[in-house]
Amino acid sequence: MISAICGTLSIPLLFLLARRFTDSGTSLCAALLLAISQIAVYFSQEARPYVQTQFLSLLTALAWFSFLRKPTFWRSVAIAAASCALLYTHYYGSGTLLALGVYWLELIG
């Protein structure tokens, strides 16, 4: 049940994340590809936390880019909460945090 909810909510999150980098047509295409992906549908039907990790990775990335656009206290709290939930869900979530940190280093460097 939770996997199906997280899988369904990942589709608009991917659209919003892709919208930060591309136009709306490309973002819609990315969301559509996730919606019809066989592996995404398969993992949305399992009890394993892979889709929850995907959902929390997208949520963390959205919070991160929102914070980079306009830093506020509540956006930093959102990053911390999503990151903690991501790391408690699966240790592969550290890859998402590492990638966001590398992106940030490229911005300031």
Backbone as CSV, one residue per row, in Angstrom:
resi,resn,N_x,N_y,N_z,CA_x,CA_y,CA_z,C_x,C_y,C_z
1,MET,0.822,-1.193,0.000,0.000,0.000,0.000,0.866,1.258,0.000
2,ILE,1.853,1.302,0.902,2.739,2.473,0.955,3.566,2.569,-0.318
3,SER,3.999,1.427,-0.848,4.777,1.447,-2.085,3.954,2.000,-3.241
4,ALA,2.693,1.630,-3.315,1.836,2.141,-4.394,1.625,3.649,-4.262
5,ILE,1.450,4.117,-3.038,1.266,5.556,-2.818,2.535,6.319,-3.183
6,CYS,3.681,5.815,-2.717,4.958,6.485,-3.029,5.245,6.452,-4.528
7,GLY,4.915,5.330,-5.182,5.123,5.241,-6.625,4.250,6.215,-7.386
8,THR,3.015,6.370,-6.938,2.108,7.304,-7.599,2.534,8.749,-7.368
9,LEU,2.952,9.058,-6.152,3.368,10.430,-5.850,4.723,10.783,-6.462
10,SER,5.493,9.790,-6.862,6.777,10.059,-7.505,6.607,10.670,-8.892
11,ILE,5.494,10.384,-9.531,5.275,10.895,-10.887,5.184,12.422,-10.909
12,PRO,4.324,13.065,-10.080,4.324,14.534,-10.106,5.613,15.138,-9.535
13,LEU,6.268,14.438,-8.606,7.533,14.958,-8.091,8.598,14.977,-9.178
14,LEU,8.626,13.929,-10.008,9.574,13.911,-11.120,9.256,15.026,-12.107
15,PHE,7.973,15.258,-12.346,7.590,16.360,-13.234,8.097,17.690,-12.691
16,LEU,7.895,17.927,-11.394,8.330,19.195,-10.800,9.847,19.340,-10.809
17,LEU,10.544,18.246,-10.563,12.004,18.305,-10.572,12.540,18.534,-11.981
18,ALA,11.977,17.836,-12.935,12.419,18.022,-14.322,12.047,19.409,-14.832
19,ARG,10.975,19.975,-14.315,10.534,21.314,-14.729,11.550,22.385,-14.348
20,ARG,12.351,22.128,-13.338,13.376,23.095,-12.937,14.501,23.194,-13.961
21,PHE,14.653,22.156,-14.796,15.766,22.118,-15.734,15.349,22.183,-17.198
22,THR,14.106,21.812,-17.506,13.661,21.775,-18.895,12.291,22.430,-19.024
23,ASP,11.756,22.369,-20.234,10.426,22.926,-20.467,9.348,21.939,-20.011
24,SER,8.112,22.375,-20.072,7.023,21.551,-19.535,6.772,20.304,-20.381
25,GLY,7.002,20.370,-21.680,6.791,19.194,-22.530,7.767,18.072,-22.204
26,THR,9.011,18.420,-22.020,10.025,17.423,-21.664,9.777,16.876,-20.270
27,SER,9.354,17.737,-19.361,9.046,17.293,-18.000,7.863,16.337,-17.995
28,LEU,6.870,16.634,-18.810,5.712,15.754,-18.917,6.099,14.404,-19.519
29,CYS,7.018,14.426,-20.464,7.506,13.182,-21.062,8.248,12.342,-20.021
30,ALA,9.053,12.975,-19.192,9.766,12.249,-18.136,8.791,11.625,-17.147
31,ALA,7.768,12.366,-16.773,6.759,11.829,-15.852,5.981,10.695,-16.495
32,LEU,5.675,10.813,-17.778,4.974,9.747,-18.476,5.825,8.489,-18.552
33,LEU,7.111,8.647,-18.823,7.994,7.481,-18.886,8.093,6.782,-17.537
34,LEU,8.087,7.544,-16.450,8.081,6.913,-15.137,6.748,6.208,-14.888
35,ALA,5.664,6.804,-15.324,4.344,6.217,-15.086,4.153,4.901,-15.827
36,ILE,4.743,4.751,-17.011,4.553,3.524,-17.782,5.738,2.573,-17.675
37,SER,6.719,2.925,-16.876,7.897,2.066,-16.703,7.504,0.760,-16.016
38,GLN,7.876,-0.356,-16.626,7.535,-1.663,-16.055,8.207,-1.883,-14.714
39,ILE,9.441,-1.458,-14.583,10.165,-1.674,-13.324,9.580,-0.803,-12.213
40,ALA,9.144,0.414,-12.555,8.539,1.280,-11.538,7.201,0.710,-11.066
41,VAL,6.420,0.184,-11.997,5.144,-0.431,-11.624,5.388,-1.693,-10.809
42,TYR,6.384,-2.468,-11.191,6.700,-3.700,-10.461,7.097,-3.394,-9.023
43,PHE,8.006,-2.431,-8.843,8.448,-2.110,-7.492,7.366,-1.403,-6.681
44,SER,6.412,-0.768,-7.348,5.299,-0.154,-6.623,4.347,-1.195,-6.049
45,GLN,4.463,-2.427,-6.507,3.609,-3.495,-6.018,4.293,-4.353,-4.961
46,GLU,5.554,-4.070,-4.662,6.293,-4.846,-3.672,6.313,-4.138,-2.327
47,ALA,6.652,-4.900,-1.316,6.723,-4.334,0.036,8.117,-3.803,0.355
48,ARG,9.055,-3.974,-0.544,10.414,-3.480,-0.310,10.452,-1.960,-0.462
49,PRO,11.438,-1.310,0.157,11.411,0.164,0.209,12.039,0.873,-0.988
50,TYR,12.144,0.204,-2.131,12.810,0.842,-3.268,12.039,2.039,-3.802
51,VAL,10.742,1.929,-3.901,9.938,3.046,-4.413,9.866,4.163,-3.380
52,GLN,9.873,3.790,-2.109,9.905,4.817,-1.067,11.224,5.580,-1.127
53,THR,12.307,4.886,-1.419,13.600,5.545,-1.587,13.572,6.480,-2.785
54,GLN,12.955,6.035,-3.872,12.819,6.891,-5.056,12.019,8.140,-4.728
55,PHE,10.894,7.969,-4.052,10.043,9.098,-3.678,10.792,10.080,-2.779
56,LEU,11.483,9.563,-1.778,12.198,10.445,-0.855,13.404,11.101,-1.513
57,SER,14.021,10.432,-2.475,15.119,11.053,-3.223,14.609,12.230,-4.035
58,LEU,13.479,12.051,-4.701,12.892,13.154,-5.460,12.473,14.295,-4.545
59,LEU,11.901,13.950,-3.403,11.473,14.969,-2.448,12.669,15.738,-1.884
60,THR,13.741,15.030,-1.572,14.953,15.678,-1.073,15.552,16.600,-2.126
61,ALA,15.592,16.137,-3.372,16.138,16.967,-4.447,15.287,18.219,-4.664
62,LEU,13.973,18.070,-4.612,13.109,19.255,-4.762,13.312,20.243,-3.622
63,ALA,13.425,19.717,-2.406,13.674,20.601,-1.258,15.036,21.278,-1.392
64,TRP,16.017,20.545,-1.872,17.375,21.078,-2.036,17.390,22.222,-3.048
65,PHE,16.780,22.005,-4.230,16.783,23.053,-5.248,15.918,24.233,-4.849
66,SER,14.880,23.989,-4.083,14.074,25.084,-3.554,14.886,25.920,-2.567
67,PHE,15.685,25.231,-1.741,16.540,25.936,-0.788,17.625,26.735,-1.506
68,LEU,18.188,26.187,-2.572,19.222,26.913,-3.313,18.666,28.159,-3.981
69,ARG,17.395,28.098,-4.406,16.772,29.264,-5.039,16.506,30.367,-4.033
70,LYS,15.986,29.990,-2.848,15.673,30.978,-1.820,15.873,30.331,-0.452
71,PRO,17.029,30.527,0.169,17.308,29.882,1.456,16.462,30.463,2.587
72,THR,15.716,29.589,3.246,14.965,29.955,4.440,15.142,28.853,5.469
73,PHE,14.758,29.161,6.679,14.879,28.181,7.751,13.997,26.962,7.499
74,TRP,12.764,27.197,7.064,11.821,26.084,6.881,12.216,25.210,5.711
75,ARG,12.851,25.766,4.707,13.337,24.935,3.604,14.514,24.073,4.047
76,SER,15.333,24.597,4.932,16.423,23.770,5.458,15.879,22.661,6.355
77,VAL,14.794,22.945,7.088,14.146,21.905,7.890,13.555,20.830,6.977
78,ALA,12.990,21.237,5.848,12.432,20.274,4.893,13.531,19.381,4.316
79,ILE,14.684,19.965,4.016,15.822,19.172,3.523,16.264,18.176,4.579
80,ALA,16.387,18.633,5.814,16.842,17.753,6.891,15.851,16.616,7.125
81,ALA,14.563,16.914,7.130,13.554,15.881,7.370,13.525,14.864,6.234
82,ALA,13.546,15.349,4.993,13.526,14.427,3.849,14.807,13.604,3.781
83,SER,15.938,14.219,4.099,17.218,13.500,4.072,17.278,12.428,5.153
84,CYS,16.819,12.756,6.337,16.799,11.758,7.418,15.875,10.597,7.078
85,ALA,14.702,10.904,6.550,13.775,9.839,6.154,14.378,8.994,5.038
86,LEU,15.088,9.632,4.120,15.732,8.913,3.026,16.808,7.968,3.542
87,LEU,17.639,8.457,4.440,18.712,7.614,4.967,18.186,6.496,5.855
88,TYR,17.091,6.729,6.562,16.498,5.666,7.372,15.774,4.632,6.514
89,THR,15.358,5.014,5.320,14.657,4.079,4.448,15.618,3.085,3.812
90,HIS,16.698,3.601,3.223,17.654,2.724,2.552,19.006,3.420,2.505
91,TYR,20.052,2.638,2.648,21.379,3.249,2.659,21.800,3.753,1.284
92,TYR,21.128,3.352,0.213,21.410,3.901,-1.112,21.005,5.376,-1.210
93,GLY,20.236,5.841,-0.264,19.880,7.257,-0.238,21.079,8.156,-0.065
94,SER,22.166,7.610,0.463,23.388,8.402,0.600,23.931,8.806,-0.768
95,GLY,23.645,8.030,-1.800,24.059,8.406,-3.154,23.364,9.662,-3.631
96,THR,22.095,9.807,-3.283,21.359,11.019,-3.633,21.956,12.232,-2.941
97,LEU,22.248,12.082,-1.656,22.831,13.201,-0.908,24.224,13.538,-1.420
98,LEU,24.984,12.516,-1.804,26.313,12.760,-2.367,26.204,13.510,-3.693
99,ALA,25.266,13.111,-4.538,25.082,13.784,-5.824,24.644,15.232,-5.641
100,LEU,23.765,15.495,-4.680,23.350,16.874,-4.421,24.504,17.702,-3.879
101,GLY,25.358,17.093,-3.065,26.532,17.797,-2.552,27.530,18.116,-3.662
102,VAL,27.724,17.205,-4.589,28.619,17.455,-5.729,28.050,18.570,-6.598
103,TYR,26.743,18.559,-6.808,26.104,19.626,-7.574,26.332,20.984,-6.894
104,TRP,26.190,21.009,-5.581,26.401,22.241,-4.856,27.854,22.704,-4.958
105,LEU,28.805,21.774,-4.878,30.208,22.125,-5.019,30.509,22.689,-6.414
106,GLU,29.844,22.169,-7.430,30.026,22.701,-8.780,29.464,24.114,-8.889
107,LEU,28.390,24.395,-8.144,27.816,25.747,-8.192,28.724,26.785,-7.544
108,ILE,29.335,26.412,-6.432,30.149,27.405,-5.717,31.582,27.442,-6.245
109,GLY,31.966,26.425,-6.990,33.357,26.330,-7.458,33.621,26.992,-8.718
